[in-house]
Amino acid sequence: GTNGTSALSVVGTVHNGNTSVAGVHMALQNGNNACLELCCASSSDLSYIDFTYPNIDKRGRAIYNFTDDILTFEVANNAQMKISTNDVDFQGNTVSDVNLNSVKGQLLQTNGETSGALVTGQYPWKRGNGDPASSRYGFAFPCSVKLKKFVYQGDLNGNAYTTSTILLFQGYIDGVAQSVYMRMDFSNTTQGSIANKRFSEKFSSTSGSQTDTEP
């Protein structure tokens, strides 16, 4: 029926559980909870809501596939997010068992001395075999990650940085050098701060210049 605030108001209380008939069902469940249920004909069919305007099939869609239990959200007719029982896929970037408040992943943070030459035993980072930092300097993360961006913070008490300062770290996997670099060129005052000795950037696939990569 209608009321003073809407053109159509569904106030029936007939929906109290499983629906035996396919269709679009609207009701107040148990007289209290507002319910909109899209019931397709069988588990091999789909339930979806389209967002569109005249003479256009759809521009946005929320669609549930019962065959594999995946809920997909489409924007401009392209799937932007898929939610399954195992993970969440954002534009082809699968996120599984992570902190969803972060940007497509989790934050990993390390702290250690970075000023001056390396001296055995004076650095908190450890190699995978338990050695303290030395001429075989390195540290290991016991996890699987997809590298996106990094933030570097230098020692404020060390030597001053200038716009000519360039810092470079290279990634290794099982002792093998990779084409993955943390490249910090402090002439880039947008990504870096000389005063704060801080730099934020995407990982690079080359050492001589910034070439964005997602290794």
N, C-alpha and C positions, 0 to 999 in steps of 0.2 A: 504494500500500500504506500501511501504518501503521508508526509507530515509537514510541519511548518519549516523544517530545515533541510529537506532533501526531496528530490523528485521521486526516488524509489527507496523504500525502507523495508527490509526483510526482518521480521520480528518473530517468526515462528520458532517453536522449540522442538521440532520433530527430529532434529539431528542429534543423536545421542551415542554414536559409535560408528561401527562399520557401515559403509554404504553398499547396498546390494544392487543398485541401478547406476549405470554409467551416466554421467552428466555433470553439470556445474551446480553444486549444491551450496546454498547460503542459508544460514540459520543462526539462532542463538543456542549453542550447545548447553543443554541442561538449563536453558533459560538465562544463562549468564555470559558464557564465553562466545564472542562473535567468531563465526566460522565461515570460511570460504574454502570449499573443497572441490578440486578438479579431479574427477574420477573418469579415467579413460576406460575403454572397453575391455582391455586385458593387459597382462604384464608385458606383452610385446609391443604395446602402443605407448604413446607419449602424452604427458600433460604439460601445457605451457601457457604462458601469458604473453601476449604481444603488445608492443607499444608502437603506435603508428599514427598516420593522419590520412585524409581522403586520397584515394587512388594509389596508395602505397601499401604493399603487403605487410611489411614490418620494417622497423628500424632498430628496435630493441626487443629482446626476448629473454624470458626466464623459462627454461625448459628442463623437465625431469625425464631421464631415460631409465625406465624400470628394469631393462635388460641387464645393465651393468651398474645401476644405482649411482648415476652421475647427474649432478645438478649443474647446468651450464648457464652462464649469463652472457648474452650477446649485446654488443654495442655497435651501431652502424653495420649490422649484419655480420659482424665478426665475433667469434668467441673470445672473450677477454678473461674469463675465469671459469674453471671447472672444479667442482668439489666432489670428491669421491670418498669412500670409506677409508682410504689409505692416506690421501694427501690433498693438497690444494695446488692447482696449476694456475699461475698468474701469467698470462700471455706467453706460455711455453716455458716458464720458469717454475719447476716443481718445488714446492715447499712441503717438507714432511717432518713432523715432530719438532717444530721450531717455535720460537717466540714470534707470533704473528704481529706484535706491535712494532717490530723492527721492519726495515725496508727490504723485503724479499730475502730475509735471512736472519742470522744472529750476529751479535757483536762479539768479536774475540779481542781481548785486550792483553798485551804483554807489557811488562815493565822491566827495565834493565839499564845499566850504565852504558852511556854512549859517548862520553867525552874522553878524548885522548886515546893512546894506544891500548890495545888489549893486553891484560896481564892475567896470567893463569890464576884461577881461584878468586878473583876479585869481582866476578860478574855472576849474577844470580841465574842466568839462563843455563840450561843443561842440554846436552846432546841426548839423543835417544838411548845411547849406551851408558848414560850416567856420568860421563866425563864433565868436569867443569869447563867453562869457556876457555879456549886456548888458541893456538894457531889453527886448530881444527874447529874453530868457532862456529856455532850453530845452535839452533833450538828446534824442537819438534812439537807439533800439535797432534795428539792422538785422536784425530777425528777426520771426518770427510767434510770439505767445505767447497763452496763455489765462490771464488774471489770476486768482489764487486768494487769496493772502494776502500781506501785506507785513510787513517788520520795519524800523522806523525807529530810527536811533541818532543822537542829537544830540551836539553838541560839549560835552563835560563842563566846558570852561573858559569857556563863554559864560554868559549870564544864567541865573539859577536858574529852574526850572519850579515851578509850583504846581498845585493841583487846579483852578485856573481857566484854566490854559493849554490852548488849543486850537490845533492846527496843521492846515492843510488844503492838500492838493495836488490839482490836477485834471488828468486825462489828456486829451491832444490826439492826434488822428490826422490827419495831413496838414494841420496847422494849424487843424483844426476841433475845438472843445471838445466833449468827450464827457461823458455822465452817469456818469463813473467817478472816484471820489474816494478819496484816502488821508486818512481823517478820524481825527485823534488828539485825543481828549478825555481829558486827564489826570486828570479826576475819576474816571475808570474805573481804579481801582488794580489791577484784575485783569489788564487788558490792557496797562497802562502802568506805568512806574516813574519817579517824579519824580526820585529820587536818581540813577538811571542815565541819565535822559533817553532812555528806550527805550520803544517802543510796537510792539505786534504785533496785527494785526487783519485781518479780511477787507476787501476793497475794498467801498466803499459806492456805491450808485446815487444818493444824495442828499447834499447838502453840509451841511444843517442838523442831521441826525441820522444814526445808523448804520443803514443799510438794506443788509443783505448782498446781494451780487451776484456773479455770475461772468461778467464781460463777455467 
